[in-house]
């Protein structure tokens, strides 16, 4: 073992990596370099920043392997070129609106106290209070990250070959999962459920996709709104992890009642292995739920099978999304 606490030291200052990356995104630094501004003076002018600040930040990003440096010129590393320049069709910088929002970051300010109480910090309902504004940030920022998973779900369900589906998209957020299905199945009708302000973002995305009256809004809580009935598909993406198992089963039963006899529930989730420490990204997400929700958690495939069975579903199957920490569960009503 090294005499120097390398791992401990790195973990204790990893917040600096997040802050540096967020700062670069806010300055649009990666796009500026992609435009050909490769030296400190031109970057400072383009980003309206000090030359000293630009030099130090760029050097730090070289250390993080997001940039490369040759003499006095900076260029984008492979990941930054694909995901952090606005000139790329796969730009993901908008995700910082949600992932580094003051609301989410503040929940981690005293993990010891959260562990002592088993609940978010005193005076906070976490992110679960009605119409919490953080979900508008989620809707606006996370669509690019969701796009590959939405495409995978559409492929898995063979959307272009599907019948004229009636789809309910619970906690729709940006709406991308329902929208992608409707884009690939020209006869599909989507009902998107979420808080009113969040649905404004989903509606904007549906309009960009030219879905017209095939995209309807249902504002409100998933536990209180009247879903209606006879759905072919109910989408539940990144939602169950906010609740305890009994609450999940309650919602699953409501979903079961809303489906037609051949209907399916489609769940997108972080699903850790039975050891609950692997794979790392899925397993570690439970800490986010600990600090930001009163009773949320990640659940294993076995737990999802059991919960869906309690709710009346006949079977649940698991599908791994390539190059993603999340998985898709398809649960059959009959």
ABEGO torsion letter per residue (X at the ends): XBABBAAAAAAAAAAAAAAAAAAAAAAGAAAAAAAGBABAAAAAAAAGBBAAAAAAAAAAAAAAGABBBBEABBBBBAAAAAAABAABAABAAAAAAAAABAAAAAAAABAAAAAAAGBBBBGBAEAABBGBAAAAAAAAAAAAAAAAAAAAAAAAAGAAABBBBBBBBBGAEAGAAAAAAAAABAABBBBBBBBAAAAAAAAAAAAAAGAEAABBBBBEBAAABBAEBGBABBBBBGAAAABBAAAAAAAAAAAAAABBAABBBBBBBBBBBAAGAOBAAAAAAAAAAAAABAABBBBBAAAAAAAAAAAGBABBBBBBBBGBABBBBBBBAX
